[in-house]
Amino acid sequence: MNYRKYFEKKLKEFVKTLEEHITTKDGEWSIKGFIDAYKNIYTISNDTKQ
């Protein structure tokens, strides 16, 4: 298995473990953005969630 395929496999496994913590019961993301150390707010648009 090449590095890219290995990374993709491990990333998908990691994301699965997060789903129960970052989604609502109907599958919507509960995280709507991020705040950095300087208190800048970065929203996540809908097209990045698919």
N, C-alpha and C positions, 0 to 999 in steps of 0.2 A: 504494500500500500504506500503510495507516495504521500509526502508531507501534507499537500493540500487536501487530499481525501481524508487523511487522518484528522487534520484540524477541523474540517467540516463535520465529521462524525462526532468528534468530542464536543464541538460547539452545540450541535443539535441535542446531544445528551444533556449538556449543562442547561440549555434553555428549557428543556422538559422539566427539570427539577425546579426551575423558577416559576413555572406557570401557575402553580397553586398559590404562590405568594403575590403575583403581580397581575392577576386577572380576576374579574368578577365571576360570579356563578354562571353567567350567560356568555362568558368568553371575552368580554371587553377588557381592555387594558385598564388597570386601576392607576397606573403611572401616567401622568399627562405631561411630564417635563422633568427637567433637572435644574438644580441650583448649584453653581460652582462655589469655590472657596471665597470668591469676591462678591458673592450674593447676586451674580448675574443669573437671570432666569432664561432657560432654553426650553421651549415647548417642543413637543413631538407632534408632527402632523400625522393625519390619518394614513397617508400613503406609506409611511415607514413601518406600519404595524402589520402588514400583510405578508 
